[in-house]
Amino acid sequence: MKIWTSEHTFNHPWETVATAAWRKYPNPHNPAVIGTDVIERRVVDGVLHTHRLVSSIWYFPRWAQALIGSAKVCYASEQSVVNPVSRHMVLKTINLTFCRHIAVDETLRYTPHPTDPSKTLLTQEAVVTVQGVPLTNYMEEMLTSRISNNAGKGRQAMEWVINRINDEVKGLTKSTDEIFNHTKKSLDDIASSAKKSMDDISQKAKKESRRYT
């Protein structure tokens, strides 16, 4: 059994990072994950519980495929809990494919940084167990190394998603400003036109008044 742990700080508030975590896949930084499907979602006492099926491609060398088999698409079960009040998000994932010989139990926690609440702390742990095949220790090392590499890609993917979210917010703000400015201009034009019409009516009324005096 191998245990891998890691910590990373995102320079973004928890709400933004938690939103990005939901929208993490697919992304160009980690194309191995090809999709996620929601199996169940419920809210209990204000806490969101979600079960998703994660589809990915595991690139094993041929010698490893000879030991554990092969699959075009691999599946994993992801259970997550999000508490918006305590600002706590936990995702637990375990593989379903190759589970006869391999168990990869991964946990991700997103919490506000303890010394800077405007930032978010990610703590990540993976427990890798290989059994029932030769070269057990070597395969565990290989999988742990791959998890570490994918974690780096995952952090890049999160920043990529966060940038997209920020761009969407800017675009929405710009659109709102444009609508506001357009509406204000239209109202100003209407007011100006109405004032001109009233002035014209007033001038005509004065001329008519002079004709009969």
KEGU-590530 format. One record per atom (N, C-alpha, C): residue number from 1; atom name; x, y, z. Coordinates in steps of 0.2 Angstrom, whole numbers, padded with zeros to 4 digits. Each point is the difference from the previous one (the first is absolute). Example, Ala and Ser with C-alpha at 12.3 -4.5 7.8 and 13.67 -1.06 7.14 Angstrom:
// KEGU-590530
ROTOR,1,N,0066,-0028,0039
ROTOR,1,CA,-0004,0006,0000
ROTOR,1,C,0004,0006,0000
ROTOR,2,N,-0002,0005,-0004
ROTOR,2,CA,0004,0006,0001
ROTOR,2,C,-0004,0005,0003
This chain:
// KEGU-590530
ROTOR,1,N,0004,-0006,0000
ROTOR,1,CA,-0004,0006,0000
ROTOR,1,C,0004,0006,0000
ROTOR,2,N,-0001,0005,-0004
ROTOR,2,CA,0003,0006,0000
ROTOR,2,C,-0005,0006,0001
ROTOR,3,N,0003,0005,0004
ROTOR,3,CA,-0004,0006,0002
ROTOR,3,C,0003,0006,-0003
ROTOR,4,N,-0004,0004,-0004
ROTOR,4,CA,0003,0006,-0002
ROTOR,4,C,-0004,0006,0002
ROTOR,5,N,0003,0005,0002
ROTOR,5,CA,-0004,0006,0003
ROTOR,5,C,0003,0006,-0003
ROTOR,6,N,-0004,0006,-0001
ROTOR,6,CA,0002,0006,-0003
ROTOR,6,C,-0004,0006,0003
ROTOR,7,N,0003,0006,0000
ROTOR,7,CA,-0004,0006,0002
ROTOR,7,C,0001,0005,-0006
ROTOR,8,N,-0005,0004,-0001
ROTOR,8,CA,0001,0005,-0005
ROTOR,8,C,-0005,0006,0002
ROTOR,9,N,0003,0006,-0001
ROTOR,9,CA,-0004,0006,0002
ROTOR,9,C,-0002,0004,-0007
ROTOR,10,N,-0007,0001,-0001
ROTOR,10,CA,-0002,0003,-0005
ROTOR,10,C,-0002,0008,0002
ROTOR,11,N,0003,0004,-0004
ROTOR,11,CA,-0001,0007,0002
ROTOR,11,C,-0007,0003,-0002
ROTOR,12,N,-0005,-0004,0002
ROTOR,12,CA,-0007,0002,-0002
ROTOR,12,C,-0004,-0002,0006
ROTOR,13,N,-0006,0003,0001
ROTOR,13,CA,-0004,-0002,0006
ROTOR,13,C,-0004,-0006,-0001
ROTOR,14,N,-0002,-0003,0005
ROTOR,14,CA,-0002,-0007,0000
ROTOR,14,C,-0006,-0001,-0004
ROTOR,15,N,-0005,0005,-0001
ROTOR,15,CA,-0006,-0001,-0004
ROTOR,15,C,0002,0000,-0007
ROTOR,16,N,0005,0003,-0002
ROTOR,16,CA,0003,0000,-0007
ROTOR,16,C,0003,-0007,-0002
ROTOR,17,N,0004,-0002,0005
ROTOR,17,CA,0004,-0007,-0001
ROTOR,17,C,-0005,-0005,0000
ROTOR,18,N,-0005,0000,0005
ROTOR,18,CA,-0005,-0006,0000
ROTOR,18,C,-0004,0000,-0006
ROTOR,19,N,-0002,0006,-0003
ROTOR,19,CA,-0004,0000,-0007
ROTOR,19,C,0005,-0003,-0005
ROTOR,20,N,0006,0002,0000
ROTOR,20,CA,0005,-0003,-0005
ROTOR,20,C,0000,-0007,0000
ROTOR,21,N,0000,-0003,0007
ROTOR,21,CA,0001,-0007,0001
ROTOR,21,C,-0006,-0004,-0004
ROTOR,22,N,-0006,0003,0000
ROTOR,22,CA,-0005,-0003,-0003
ROTOR,22,C,0000,0000,-0008
ROTOR,23,N,0004,0005,-0002
ROTOR,23,CA,0000,0001,-0008
ROTOR,23,C,0007,-0002,-0002
ROTOR,24,N,0004,-0004,0004
ROTOR,24,CA,0007,-0002,-0002
ROTOR,24,C,0001,-0004,-0006
ROTOR,25,N,-0005,-0004,-0001
ROTOR,25,CA,0001,-0005,-0006
ROTOR,25,C,-0006,0001,-0005
ROTOR,26,N,0001,-0001,-0006
ROTOR,26,CA,0007,-0001,-0003
ROTOR,26,C,0004,0007,-0001
ROTOR,27,N,0007,-0001,-0001
ROTOR,27,CA,0004,0006,0000
ROTOR,27,C,0006,-0002,-0004
ROTOR,28,N,0004,0005,-0003
ROTOR,28,CA,0005,-0002,-0005
ROTOR,28,C,0007,-0002,0004
ROTOR,29,N,0000,0001,0006
ROTOR,29,CA,0006,-0002,0004
ROTOR,29,C,0000,-0007,0002
ROTOR,30,N,-0005,-0003,0001
ROTOR,30,CA,-0001,-0007,0002
ROTOR,30,C,-0005,-0004,-0004
ROTOR,31,N,0002,-0001,-0007
ROTOR,31,CA,-0005,-0003,-0004
ROTOR,31,C,-0002,-0008,0001
ROTOR,32,N,0004,-0003,0005
ROTOR,32,CA,-0001,-0006,0002
ROTOR,32,C,-0007,-0001,0003
ROTOR,33,N,-0003,0005,0003
ROTOR,33,CA,-0007,0000,0003
ROTOR,33,C,-0004,0002,-0006
ROTOR,34,N,-0005,-0004,-0002
ROTOR,34,CA,-0004,0001,-0006
ROTOR,34,C,-0007,0002,0002
ROTOR,35,N,-0002,-0001,0006
ROTOR,35,CA,-0007,0002,0002
ROTOR,35,C,-0002,-0001,0007
ROTOR,36,N,-0005,0003,0002
ROTOR,36,CA,-0003,-0002,0007
ROTOR,36,C,-0008,0000,-0001
ROTOR,37,N,-0003,-0004,0004
ROTOR,37,CA,-0007,-0001,-0001
ROTOR,37,C,-0003,0000,0008
ROTOR,38,N,-0005,0004,0001
ROTOR,38,CA,-0003,0000,0007
ROTOR,38,C,-0005,-0006,0000
ROTOR,39,N,0002,-0004,0005
ROTOR,39,CA,-0004,-0006,0002
ROTOR,39,C,-0006,0002,0005
ROTOR,40,N,0002,0004,0005
ROTOR,40,CA,-0005,0002,0005
ROTOR,40,C,0002,0007,0003
ROTOR,41,N,-0005,0004,0002
ROTOR,41,CA,0002,0006,0003
ROTOR,41,C,-0006,0002,0005
ROTOR,42,N,0002,0002,0006
ROTOR,42,CA,-0005,0002,0005
ROTOR,42,C,0003,0005,0005
ROTOR,43,N,-0005,0003,0003
ROTOR,43,CA,0002,0005,0005
ROTOR,43,C,-0003,-0002,0006
ROTOR,44,N,0005,-0001,0005
ROTOR,44,CA,-0002,-0002,0007
ROTOR,44,C,0002,0005,0005
ROTOR,45,N,-0005,0004,0003
ROTOR,45,CA,0002,0005,0005
ROTOR,45,C,0005,0005,-0003
ROTOR,46,N,-0002,0002,-0006
ROTOR,46,CA,0004,0005,-0003
ROTOR,46,C,0007,-0002,-0003
ROTOR,47,N,0001,-0006,0001
ROTOR,47,CA,0007,-0003,-0003
ROTOR,47,C,-0002,-0004,-0006
ROTOR,48,N,0004,0002,-0005
ROTOR,48,CA,-0001,-0004,-0007
ROTOR,48,C,0004,-0006,0000
ROTOR,49,N,-0003,-0006,-0002
ROTOR,49,CA,0003,-0006,-0001
ROTOR,49,C,-0001,-0002,-0007
ROTOR,50,N,0006,-0002,-0003
ROTOR,50,CA,-0001,-0002,-0007
ROTOR,50,C,0004,-0006,-0002
ROTOR,51,N,-0002,-0005,-0004
ROTOR,51,CA,0003,-0006,-0002
ROTOR,51,C,0001,0001,-0007
ROTOR,52,N,0006,0000,-0003
ROTOR,52,CA,0001,0000,-0007
ROTOR,52,C,0004,-0006,-0002
ROTOR,53,N,-0001,-0002,-0007
ROTOR,53,CA,0004,-0005,-0003
ROTOR,53,C,0006,0004,-0004
ROTOR,54,N,0006,-0002,0001
ROTOR,54,CA,0005,0004,-0004
ROTOR,54,C,0003,-0005,-0005
ROTOR,55,N,0000,0002,-0006
ROTOR,55,CA,0003,-0004,-0006
ROTOR,55,C,0007,0003,-0002
ROTOR,56,N,0005,-0005,0000
ROTOR,56,CA,0006,0002,-0002
ROTOR,56,C,0004,-0005,-0004
ROTOR,57,N,0006,0002,-0003
ROTOR,57,CA,0004,-0005,-0003
ROTOR,57,C,0007,-0001,0004
ROTOR,58,N,0001,-0006,0002
ROTOR,58,CA,0006,-0002,0003
ROTOR,58,C,0005,-0003,-0005
ROTOR,59,N,0006,0003,-0001
ROTOR,59,CA,0005,-0002,-0004
ROTOR,59,C,0005,-0004,0003
ROTOR,60,N,-0002,-0007,0000
ROTOR,60,CA,0005,-0005,0003
ROTOR,60,C,0005,-0003,-0005
ROTOR,61,N,0006,-0001,0002
ROTOR,61,CA,0005,-0003,-0005
ROTOR,61,C,-0003,-0007,-0001
ROTOR,62,N,0003,-0003,-0006
ROTOR,62,CA,-0003,-0007,-0002
ROTOR,62,C,0001,-0005,0005
ROTOR,63,N,0006,0000,0004
ROTOR,63,CA,0002,-0005,0005
ROTOR,63,C,-0005,0000,0006
ROTOR,64,N,-0003,0007,0001
ROTOR,64,CA,-0005,0000,0006
ROTOR,64,C,-0006,-0002,-0003
ROTOR,65,N,-0002,0001,-0006
ROTOR,65,CA,-0007,-0002,-0003
ROTOR,65,C,0000,-0008,0000
ROTOR,66,N,0006,-0003,-0001
ROTOR,66,CA,0000,-0008,0000
ROTOR,66,C,-0001,-0002,0007
ROTOR,67,N,0001,0004,0006
ROTOR,67,CA,-0001,-0002,0006
ROTOR,67,C,-0007,0001,0003
ROTOR,68,N,-0003,0006,-0002
ROTOR,68,CA,-0006,0002,0003
ROTOR,68,C,-0006,0000,-0005
ROTOR,69,N,0002,0000,-0006
ROTOR,69,CA,-0005,0000,-0006
ROTOR,69,C,0000,0007,-0003
ROTOR,70,N,-0005,0002,-0004
ROTOR,70,CA,0000,0006,-0003
ROTOR,70,C,-0007,0002,-0001
ROTOR,71,N,-0001,0007,-0001
ROTOR,71,CA,-0007,0003,-0001
ROTOR,71,C,0001,0006,-0003
ROTOR,72,N,-0005,0001,-0005
ROTOR,72,CA,0001,0007,-0004
ROTOR,72,C,-0002,0005,0004
ROTOR,73,N,-0005,0000,0004
ROTOR,73,CA,-0002,0005,0005
ROTOR,73,C,-0001,-0003,0007
ROTOR,74,N,0003,0004,0004
ROTOR,74,CA,0000,-0002,0008
ROTOR,74,C,-0005,0004,0003
ROTOR,75,N,-0003,-0003,0006
ROTOR,75,CA,-0005,0004,0003
ROTOR,75,C,0002,0000,0008
ROTOR,76,N,-0002,0006,0003
ROTOR,76,CA,0001,0001,0007
ROTOR,76,C,-0006,0003,0003
ROTOR,77,N,-0001,-0002,0006
ROTOR,77,CA,-0006,0003,0004
ROTOR,77,C,0003,0006,0004
ROTOR,78,N,-0004,0006,0000
ROTOR,78,CA,0002,0006,0003
ROTOR,78,C,-0006,0002,0005
ROTOR,79,N,0002,0000,0006
ROTOR,79,CA,-0005,0002,0005
ROTOR,79,C,0002,0007,0003
ROTOR,80,N,-0004,0005,0000
ROTOR,80,CA,0002,0007,0002
ROTOR,80,C,-0005,0003,0005
ROTOR,81,N,0002,0004,0004
ROTOR,81,CA,-0004,0003,0005
ROTOR,81,C,0003,0008,0000
ROTOR,82,N,-0005,0004,0000
ROTOR,82,CA,0001,0007,-0001
ROTOR,82,C,-0004,0004,0006
ROTOR,83,N,0003,0003,0004
ROTOR,83,CA,-0003,0004,0006
ROTOR,83,C,0001,0007,-0002
ROTOR,84,N,-0005,0004,-0002
ROTOR,84,CA,0002,0007,-0002
ROTOR,84,C,0000,0005,0006
ROTOR,85,N,-0003,-0003,0006
ROTOR,85,CA,0001,0004,0006
ROTOR,85,C,0007,0000,0003
ROTOR,86,N,0002,-0006,0001
ROTOR,86,CA,0007,-0001,0003
ROTOR,86,C,0005,0001,-0006
ROTOR,87,N,-0002,0001,-0006
ROTOR,87,CA,0005,0000,-0006
ROTOR,87,C,0005,-0006,0000
ROTOR,88,N,-0003,-0005,-0001
ROTOR,88,CA,0004,-0007,0000
ROTOR,88,C,-0003,-0004,-0005
ROTOR,89,N,0005,-0002,-0004
ROTOR,89,CA,-0002,-0005,-0006
ROTOR,89,C,0005,-0006,0000
ROTOR,90,N,-0003,-0006,0000
ROTOR,90,CA,0004,-0006,0000
ROTOR,90,C,-0002,-0004,-0005
ROTOR,91,N,0004,-0003,-0004
ROTOR,91,CA,-0001,-0005,-0006
ROTOR,91,C,0004,-0006,0002
ROTOR,92,N,-0003,-0006,0000
ROTOR,92,CA,0003,-0006,0001
ROTOR,92,C,-0001,-0005,-0007
ROTOR,93,N,0005,-0002,-0003
ROTOR,93,CA,0000,-0004,-0006
ROTOR,93,C,0003,-0007,0001
ROTOR,94,N,-0003,-0005,-0003
ROTOR,94,CA,0003,-0006,0000
ROTOR,94,C,-0002,-0004,-0006
ROTOR,95,N,0006,-0003,-0003
ROTOR,95,CA,-0001,-0003,-0007
ROTOR,95,C,-0005,-0006,0001
ROTOR,96,N,-0004,-0001,-0006
ROTOR,96,CA,-0004,-0006,-0001
ROTOR,96,C,0003,-0005,-0005
ROTOR,97,N,0003,0003,-0005
ROTOR,97,CA,0004,-0005,-0005
ROTOR,97,C,0006,-0002,0003
ROTOR,98,N,0002,-0006,-0001
ROTOR,98,CA,0006,-0003,0003
ROTOR,98,C,0000,-0001,0007
ROTOR,99,N,-0006,0000,0003
ROTOR,99,CA,0000,0000,0008
ROTOR,99,C,0002,-0007,0003
ROTOR,100,N,0000,-0005,-0005
ROTOR,100,CA,0002,-0006,0003
ROTOR,100,C,0008,0000,0002
ROTOR,101,N,0004,0004,-0003
ROTOR,101,CA,0007,0000,0001
ROTOR,101,C,0002,0007,0003
ROTOR,102,N,-0003,0005,-0002
ROTOR,102,CA,0002,0007,0001
ROTOR,102,C,-0005,0004,0004
ROTOR,103,N,0002,0003,0006
ROTOR,103,CA,-0005,0005,0003
ROTOR,103,C,0004,0006,0001
ROTOR,104,N,-0003,0005,-0003
ROTOR,104,CA,0002,0007,0001
ROTOR,104,C,-0005,0004,0003
ROTOR,105,N,0001,0002,0006
ROTOR,105,CA,-0005,0003,0005
ROTOR,105,C,0003,0007,0001
ROTOR,106,N,-0004,0005,-0004
ROTOR,106,CA,0003,0007,0000
ROTOR,106,C,-0005,0005,0004
ROTOR,107,N,0003,0005,0004
ROTOR,107,CA,-0004,0004,0003
ROTOR,107,C,0002,0007,-0001
ROTOR,108,N,-0004,0005,-0002
ROTOR,108,CA,0002,0007,-0001
ROTOR,108,C,-0005,0004,0005
ROTOR,109,N,0004,0005,0004
ROTOR,109,CA,-0004,0004,0004
ROTOR,109,C,0002,0008,-0002
ROTOR,110,N,-0006,0004,-0001
ROTOR,110,CA,0001,0007,-0001
ROTOR,110,C,-0003,0004,0006
ROTOR,111,N,0005,0004,0003
ROTOR,111,CA,-0003,0004,0006
ROTOR,111,C,0004,0006,-0001
ROTOR,112,N,-0003,0005,0004
ROTOR,112,CA,0003,0007,0000
ROTOR,112,C,0007,-0001,0003
ROTOR,113,N,0005,0004,-0003
ROTOR,113,CA,0007,0000,0003
ROTOR,113,C,-0001,0002,0007
ROTOR,114,N,0004,-0004,0005
ROTOR,114,CA,-0001,0002,0007
ROTOR,114,C,0003,0007,0002
ROTOR,115,N,0004,0003,-0004
ROTOR,115,CA,0003,0006,0002
ROTOR,115,C,-0002,0006,-0005
ROTOR,116,N,-0003,-0002,-0005
ROTOR,116,CA,-0003,0005,-0005
ROTOR,116,C,-0006,-0003,-0003
ROTOR,117,N,-0006,0002,0003
ROTOR,117,CA,-0006,-0002,-0003
ROTOR,117,C,-0002,0002,-0007
ROTOR,118,N,0004,0004,-0003
ROTOR,118,CA,-0002,0002,-0007
ROTOR,118,C,0004,-0005,-0005
ROTOR,119,N,0003,-0005,0003
ROTOR,119,CA,0004,-0005,-0004
ROTOR,119,C,-0004,-0007,0002
ROTOR,120,N,0002,-0005,-0004
ROTOR,120,CA,-0003,-0007,0001
ROTOR,120,C,0006,-0005,0001
ROTOR,121,N,-0001,-0004,0005
ROTOR,121,CA,0005,-0005,0001
ROTOR,121,C,-0003,-0007,-0003
ROTOR,122,N,0004,-0003,-0004
ROTOR,122,CA,-0002,-0007,-0003
ROTOR,122,C,0005,-0005,0004
ROTOR,123,N,-0003,-0005,0003
ROTOR,123,CA,0004,-0005,0003
ROTOR,123,C,-0002,-0007,-0004
ROTOR,124,N,0005,-0003,-0002
ROTOR,124,CA,-0002,-0006,-0004
ROTOR,124,C,0004,-0006,0002
ROTOR,125,N,-0004,-0006,0000
ROTOR,125,CA,0003,-0006,0003
ROTOR,125,C,-0002,-0006,-0005
ROTOR,126,N,0005,-0004,-0001
ROTOR,126,CA,-0002,-0006,-0004
ROTOR,126,C,0003,-0006,0003
ROTOR,127,N,-0004,-0005,0001
ROTOR,127,CA,0003,-0007,0002
ROTOR,127,C,-0001,-0005,-0005
ROTOR,128,N,0006,-0003,-0002
ROTOR,128,CA,0001,-0004,-0006
ROTOR,128,C,0001,-0007,0002
ROTOR,129,N,-0004,-0005,-0001
ROTOR,129,CA,0002,-0007,0001
ROTOR,129,C,-0001,-0004,-0006
ROTOR,130,N,0005,-0004,-0001
ROTOR,130,CA,0000,-0005,-0005
ROTOR,130,C,0001,-0007,0003
ROTOR,131,N,-0004,-0005,-0002
ROTOR,131,CA,0000,-0007,0003
ROTOR,131,C,-0001,-0005,-0006
ROTOR,132,N,0002,-0006,0002
ROTOR,132,CA,-0002,-0006,-0005
ROTOR,132,C,0004,0000,-0006
ROTOR,133,N,0005,0004,-0001
ROTOR,133,CA,0004,0000,-0006
ROTOR,133,C,0008,0001,0001
ROTOR,134,N,0004,-0003,-0004
ROTOR,134,CA,0007,0002,0001
ROTOR,134,C,0002,0007,0000
ROTOR,135,N,0006,0002,0002
ROTOR,135,CA,0002,0007,0000
ROTOR,135,C,-0004,0005,0003
ROTOR,136,N,-0003,-0003,0006
ROTOR,136,CA,-0005,0005,0004
ROTOR,136,C,0003,0006,0002
ROTOR,137,N,0006,0000,0003
ROTOR,137,CA,0003,0006,0002
ROTOR,137,C,0002,0005,-0006
ROTOR,138,N,0002,-0003,-0005
ROTOR,138,CA,0002,0004,-0006
ROTOR,138,C,-0006,0004,-0003
ROTOR,139,N,-0006,-0004,0000
ROTOR,139,CA,-0006,0003,-0003
ROTOR,139,C,-0003,0005,0004
ROTOR,140,N,0001,-0001,0007
ROTOR,140,CA,-0002,0005,0005
ROTOR,140,C,0004,0007,-0001
ROTOR,141,N,0006,-0001,-0001
ROTOR,141,CA,0004,0006,-0001
ROTOR,141,C,-0002,0003,-0007
ROTOR,142,N,-0001,-0004,-0005
ROTOR,142,CA,-0002,0003,-0007
ROTOR,142,C,-0006,0004,0001
ROTOR,143,N,-0005,-0003,0003
ROTOR,143,CA,-0007,0004,0001
ROTOR,143,C,0001,0006,0004
ROTOR,144,N,0004,0000,0006
ROTOR,144,CA,0001,0005,0004
ROTOR,144,C,0003,0006,-0004
ROTOR,145,N,0005,-0002,-0004
ROTOR,145,CA,0003,0006,-0004
ROTOR,145,C,-0005,0003,-0005
ROTOR,146,N,-0004,-0004,-0003
ROTOR,146,CA,-0005,0002,-0004
ROTOR,146,C,-0005,0005,0003
ROTOR,147,N,-0002,-0002,0006
ROTOR,147,CA,-0005,0004,0004
ROTOR,147,C,0004,0007,0002
ROTOR,148,N,0006,0000,0001
ROTOR,148,CA,0003,0006,0002
ROTOR,148,C,0001,0004,-0006
ROTOR,149,N,0001,-0003,-0006
ROTOR,149,CA,0000,0004,-0006
ROTOR,149,C,-0006,0003,-0002
ROTOR,150,N,-0006,-0004,0001
ROTOR,150,CA,-0006,0002,-0002
ROTOR,150,C,-0003,0005,0005
ROTOR,151,N,0003,0000,0006
ROTOR,151,CA,-0002,0006,0005
ROTOR,151,C,0002,0006,-0003
ROTOR,152,N,0006,0001,-0002
ROTOR,152,CA,0003,0006,-0003
ROTOR,152,C,-0005,0002,-0006
ROTOR,153,N,-0002,-0004,-0004
ROTOR,153,CA,-0004,0001,-0006
ROTOR,153,C,-0007,0003,0003
ROTOR,154,N,-0002,-0004,0005
ROTOR,154,CA,-0006,0002,0003
ROTOR,154,C,0000,0007,0003
ROTOR,155,N,0005,0003,0003
ROTOR,155,CA,0001,0006,0002
ROTOR,155,C,0000,0005,-0006
ROTOR,156,N,0003,-0001,-0005
ROTOR,156,CA,0000,0004,-0006
ROTOR,156,C,-0007,0000,-0003
ROTOR,157,N,-0003,-0005,0000
ROTOR,157,CA,-0007,0000,-0002
ROTOR,157,C,-0005,0004,0004
ROTOR,158,N,0001,0000,0006
ROTOR,158,CA,-0004,0004,0005
ROTOR,158,C,0001,0008,-0002
ROTOR,159,N,0006,0002,-0001
ROTOR,159,CA,0002,0007,-0002
ROTOR,159,C,-0003,0001,-0006
ROTOR,160,N,0000,-0004,-0005
ROTOR,160,CA,-0003,0001,-0007
ROTOR,160,C,-0008,0001,0001
ROTOR,161,N,-0003,-0004,0004
ROTOR,161,CA,-0007,0000,0001
ROTOR,161,C,-0002,0007,0004
ROTOR,162,N,0004,0002,0005
ROTOR,162,CA,-0001,0006,0003
ROTOR,162,C,0001,0006,-0004
ROTOR,163,N,0005,0000,-0005
ROTOR,163,CA,0000,0005,-0005
ROTOR,163,C,-0006,0001,-0004
ROTOR,164,N,-0003,-0006,-0002
ROTOR,164,CA,-0006,0000,-0004
ROTOR,164,C,-0006,0003,0004
ROTOR,165,N,0000,-0002,0006
ROTOR,165,CA,-0005,0003,0005
ROTOR,165,C,0000,0007,0000
ROTOR,166,N,0006,0003,0001
ROTOR,166,CA,0001,0007,0001
ROTOR,166,C,-0001,0003,-0006
ROTOR,167,N,0002,-0003,-0006
ROTOR,167,CA,-0002,0003,-0007
ROTOR,167,C,-0008,0001,-0001
ROTOR,168,N,-0003,-0006,0003
ROTOR,168,CA,-0007,0000,-0001
ROTOR,168,C,-0004,0006,0004
ROTOR,169,N,0003,0001,0006
ROTOR,169,CA,-0002,0005,0005
ROTOR,169,C,0001,0007,-0003
ROTOR,170,N,0006,0001,-0003
ROTOR,170,CA,0002,0006,-0004
ROTOR,170,C,-0005,0001,-0005
ROTOR,171,N,-0001,-0005,-0004
ROTOR,171,CA,-0005,0001,-0006
ROTOR,171,C,-0007,0002,0002
ROTOR,172,N,-0002,-0004,0005
ROTOR,172,CA,-0007,0002,0003
ROTOR,172,C,0000,0007,0002
ROTOR,173,N,0005,0002,0004
ROTOR,173,CA,0000,0007,0003
ROTOR,173,C,0000,0005,-0006
ROTOR,174,N,0004,-0002,-0005
ROTOR,174,CA,0001,0005,-0006
ROTOR,174,C,-0007,0000,-0004
ROTOR,175,N,-0003,-0006,-0001
ROTOR,175,CA,-0007,0000,-0003
ROTOR,175,C,-0005,0004,0004
ROTOR,176,N,0000,-0001,0007
ROTOR,176,CA,-0004,0004,0004
ROTOR,176,C,0001,0007,0000
ROTOR,177,N,0006,0002,0000
ROTOR,177,CA,0002,0008,-0001
ROTOR,177,C,-0002,0002,-0007
ROTOR,178,N,0000,-0004,-0005
ROTOR,178,CA,-0002,0002,-0007
ROTOR,178,C,-0007,0001,0000
ROTOR,179,N,-0004,-0005,0003
ROTOR,179,CA,-0007,0001,0000
ROTOR,179,C,-0002,0006,0004
ROTOR,180,N,0003,0001,0006
ROTOR,180,CA,-0001,0006,0004
ROTOR,180,C,0001,0006,-0004
ROTOR,181,N,0006,0001,-0003
ROTOR,181,CA,0001,0006,-0004
ROTOR,181,C,-0004,0001,-0006
ROTOR,182,N,-0002,-0006,-0003
ROTOR,182,CA,-0005,0001,-0006
ROTOR,182,C,-0007,0002,0002
ROTOR,183,N,-0002,-0003,0006
ROTOR,183,CA,-0006,0002,0003
ROTOR,183,C,0000,0007,0002
ROTOR,184,N,0005,0003,0003
ROTOR,184,CA,0001,0006,0003
ROTOR,184,C,0000,0005,-0006
ROTOR,185,N,0003,-0002,-0006
ROTOR,185,CA,0000,0004,-0006
ROTOR,185,C,-0007,0001,-0003
ROTOR,186,N,-0003,-0006,0000
ROTOR,186,CA,-0007,0000,-0003
ROTOR,186,C,-0005,0004,0004
ROTOR,187,N,0001,0000,0007
ROTOR,187,CA,-0004,0004,0004
ROTOR,187,C,0001,0007,-0001
ROTOR,188,N,0007,0002,0000
ROTOR,188,CA,0002,0007,-0002
ROTOR,188,C,-0003,0002,-0006
ROTOR,189,N,0001,-0004,-0005
ROTOR,189,CA,-0003,0002,-0007
ROTOR,189,C,-0008,0001,0000
ROTOR,190,N,-0003,-0004,0004
ROTOR,190,CA,-0007,0001,0001
ROTOR,190,C,-0002,0006,0004
ROTOR,191,N,0004,0001,0005
ROTOR,191,CA,-0001,0006,0004
ROTOR,191,C,0001,0006,-0004
ROTOR,192,N,0006,0000,-0004
ROTOR,192,CA,0001,0006,-0005
ROTOR,192,C,-0005,0001,-0005
ROTOR,193,N,-0002,-0006,-0003
ROTOR,193,CA,-0005,0001,-0005
ROTOR,193,C,-0007,0003,0003
ROTOR,194,N,-0002,-0003,0006
ROTOR,194,CA,-0006,0003,0003
ROTOR,194,C,0001,0007,0002
ROTOR,195,N,0006,0002,0002
ROTOR,195,CA,0001,0007,0002
ROTOR,195,C,-0001,0004,-0006
ROTOR,196,N,0003,-0002,-0006
ROTOR,196,CA,0000,0004,-0006
ROTOR,196,C,-0007,0000,-0002
ROTOR,197,N,-0004,-0005,0000
ROTOR,197,CA,-0007,0000,-0002
ROTOR,197,C,-0004,0005,0005
ROTOR,198,N,0001,0000,0006
ROTOR,198,CA,-0003,0004,0005
ROTOR,198,C,0002,0008,-0002
ROTOR,199,N,0006,0001,-0002
ROTOR,199,CA,0002,0007,-0002
ROTOR,199,C,-0003,0002,-0006
ROTOR,200,N,-0001,-0005,-0005
ROTOR,200,CA,-0003,0002,-0006
ROTOR,200,C,-0007,0001,0001
ROTOR,201,N,-0004,-0004,0004
ROTOR,201,CA,-0007,0002,0002
ROTOR,201,C,0000,0006,0003
ROTOR,202,N,0004,0002,0005
ROTOR,202,CA,0000,0006,0003
ROTOR,202,C,0001,0006,-0004
ROTOR,203,N,0005,-0001,-0005
ROTOR,203,CA,0001,0006,-0005
ROTOR,203,C,-0006,0001,-0005
ROTOR,204,N,-0003,-0006,-0002
ROTOR,204,CA,-0006,0001,-0004
ROTOR,204,C,-0006,0003,0004
ROTOR,205,N,-0001,-0002,0006
ROTOR,205,CA,-0005,0003,0005
ROTOR,205,C,0001,0008,0000
ROTOR,206,N,0006,0002,0001
ROTOR,206,CA,0002,0007,0001
ROTOR,206,C,-0002,0004,-0007
ROTOR,207,N,0002,-0003,-0005
ROTOR,207,CA,-0002,0003,-0007
ROTOR,207,C,-0007,0000,-0001
ROTOR,208,N,-0004,-0005,0002
ROTOR,208,CA,-0007,0000,-0001
ROTOR,208,C,-0003,0005,0005
ROTOR,209,N,0003,0001,0006
ROTOR,209,CA,-0003,0005,0005
ROTOR,209,C,0001,0007,-0003
ROTOR,210,N,0006,0001,-0004
ROTOR,210,CA,0001,0007,-0002
ROTOR,210,C,-0005,0001,-0006
ROTOR,211,N,-0002,-0005,-0004
ROTOR,211,CA,-0004,0002,-0005
ROTOR,211,C,-0007,0002,0002
ROTOR,212,N,-0002,-0002,0006
ROTOR,212,CA,-0007,0002,0002
ROTOR,212,C,0000,0006,0005
ROTOR,213,N,0006,0003,0001
ROTOR,213,CA,0000,0006,0004
ROTOR,213,C,0002,0006,-0004
